[in-house]
Amino acid sequence: MPVCPFCKYRLGFFDAFINKNRSVYKCRFCQRKSSVSLDTSIFKYLWCLQILSILIFVMTLIGGGGFLILGFLIIFLLFLGFYFISAYMVCLEEPLYVSVKKGQDKENKNIEEINKQDKKQSDNEEVDIYSN
């Protein structure tokens, strides 16, 4: 199970399961934020699961119509199990901080451009809005 990189608090299964799809985790004890990532070995398990499910699908097609529903049920259960096992592959890391302004410069430039366009349009009183 994942461990907070700051206070070494071990997450429970449900905490890891819920936070595996998020990008930032806030620890309950130290209240610090850490970035969430998945272990790269999860992709090896996923490839094996995909090959296994293709083999099961082909076998059920060869076996006939009675086995087809059973094959789909087995494939569904395999992927459902993988979905729950992926909670054990969660890694918590210290985030990298980069100082960035929250778009104030960009907003100011956009406002200035809009003001310039308004002045140009007010100078030309007869503006045809349907022409290119």
C-alpha positions as CSV (number, residue, x, y, z in Angstrom):
1,M,0.0,0.0,0.0
2,P,1.2,3.6,-0.7
3,V,2.9,5.6,2.1
4,C,2.9,9.4,2.5
5,P,6.4,10.6,1.6
6,F,6.3,13.2,4.4
7,C,4.9,11.5,7.6
8,K,5.1,7.9,6.4
9,Y,1.4,7.3,7.0
10,R,0.2,4.1,5.2
11,L,-2.9,4.5,3.2
12,G,-5.7,2.0,3.5
13,F,-7.1,0.1,0.6
14,F,-10.1,2.4,0.1
15,D,-8.0,5.5,0.3
16,A,-5.6,4.2,-2.3
17,F,-8.5,3.0,-4.5
18,I,-10.2,6.4,-4.4
19,N,-7.0,8.4,-4.9
20,K,-5.5,6.3,-7.7
21,N,-7.4,8.3,-10.3
22,R,-6.5,11.7,-8.8
23,S,-3.3,13.6,-9.4
24,V,-2.8,15.1,-5.9
25,Y,-3.3,13.5,-2.5
26,K,-3.6,15.4,0.7
27,C,-2.5,13.5,3.7
28,R,-5.0,13.2,6.6
29,F,-2.3,13.6,9.3
30,C,0.3,16.0,8.1
31,Q,-2.0,17.9,5.7
32,R,0.7,18.1,3.0
33,K,0.1,17.4,-0.6
34,S,1.9,14.7,-2.7
35,S,1.6,13.7,-6.3
36,V,-0.1,10.4,-7.2
37,S,1.3,8.0,-9.8
38,L,1.0,4.4,-10.7
39,D,3.8,1.9,-10.7
40,T,5.0,1.2,-14.2
41,S,4.8,-2.6,-13.7
42,I,1.0,-2.2,-13.9
43,F,1.3,-2.0,-17.7
44,K,3.0,-5.5,-17.8
45,Y,0.1,-6.9,-15.9
46,L,-2.3,-5.2,-18.2
47,W,-0.6,-6.7,-21.3
48,C,-0.8,-10.2,-19.8
49,L,-4.4,-9.7,-18.9
50,Q,-5.2,-8.5,-22.4
51,I,-3.5,-11.5,-24.0
52,L,-5.3,-13.9,-21.6
53,S,-8.7,-12.3,-22.4
54,I,-8.1,-12.6,-26.1
55,L,-7.2,-16.3,-25.7
56,I,-10.4,-16.8,-23.6
57,F,-12.5,-15.1,-26.2
58,V,-11.1,-17.2,-29.0
59,M,-11.6,-20.4,-27.0
60,T,-15.2,-19.5,-26.3
61,L,-15.8,-18.7,-30.0
62,I,-14.4,-22.1,-31.0
63,G,-16.3,-23.8,-28.2
64,G,-19.7,-22.6,-29.4
65,G,-22.6,-20.5,-28.3
66,G,-23.1,-22.0,-24.8
67,F,-19.6,-21.0,-23.7
68,L,-19.7,-17.5,-25.1
69,I,-21.5,-15.9,-22.2
70,L,-19.3,-17.8,-19.7
71,G,-16.2,-16.5,-21.6
72,F,-17.5,-12.9,-21.4
73,L,-18.2,-13.3,-17.7
74,I,-14.7,-14.6,-17.1
75,I,-13.1,-11.7,-19.0
76,F,-15.3,-9.2,-17.1
77,L,-14.2,-10.8,-13.7
78,L,-10.5,-10.7,-14.8
79,F,-10.7,-7.0,-15.6
80,L,-12.7,-6.2,-12.5
81,G,-10.0,-8.0,-10.4
82,F,-7.3,-6.0,-12.2
83,Y,-9.2,-2.8,-11.4
84,F,-9.2,-3.5,-7.7
85,I,-5.6,-4.8,-7.7
86,S,-4.4,-1.5,-9.3
87,A,-5.0,0.2,-5.9
88,Y,-1.9,-1.7,-4.7
89,M,0.2,-0.1,-7.5
90,V,-0.3,3.5,-6.3
91,C,2.8,5.5,-5.5
92,L,2.9,8.8,-3.6
93,E,5.8,11.2,-4.3
94,E,6.8,14.6,-3.2
95,P,5.5,17.1,-5.8
96,L,7.8,19.3,-7.8
97,Y,6.9,22.9,-7.3
98,V,7.4,25.5,-10.1
99,S,6.6,29.2,-9.4
100,V,4.0,30.3,-12.0
101,K,1.8,33.3,-11.9
102,K,-1.9,32.2,-12.3
103,G,-2.5,33.8,-15.6
104,Q,-2.7,37.5,-14.5
105,D,-0.4,38.6,-17.4
106,K,-2.4,36.6,-19.9
107,E,-5.7,38.0,-18.6
108,N,-4.4,41.6,-18.8
109,K,-3.2,41.1,-22.4
110,N,-6.6,39.7,-23.3
111,I,-8.4,42.6,-21.8
112,E,-6.1,45.1,-23.6
113,E,-6.8,43.3,-26.9
114,I,-10.5,43.5,-26.3
115,N,-10.3,47.2,-25.5
116,K,-8.3,47.9,-28.6
117,Q,-10.9,46.0,-30.7
118,D,-13.8,47.9,-29.1
119,K,-12.0,51.3,-29.9
120,K,-11.5,50.2,-33.5
121,Q,-15.2,49.2,-33.9
122,S,-16.4,52.4,-32.2
123,D,-14.4,54.5,-34.8
124,N,-16.1,52.6,-37.6
125,E,-19.7,53.3,-36.8
126,E,-21.1,51.4,-39.7
127,V,-19.8,47.9,-39.3
128,D,-21.2,45.0,-41.2
129,I,-21.1,42.0,-38.9
130,Y,-21.9,39.6,-41.7
131,S,-18.9,40.4,-43.9
132,N,-15.5,38.7,-43.6
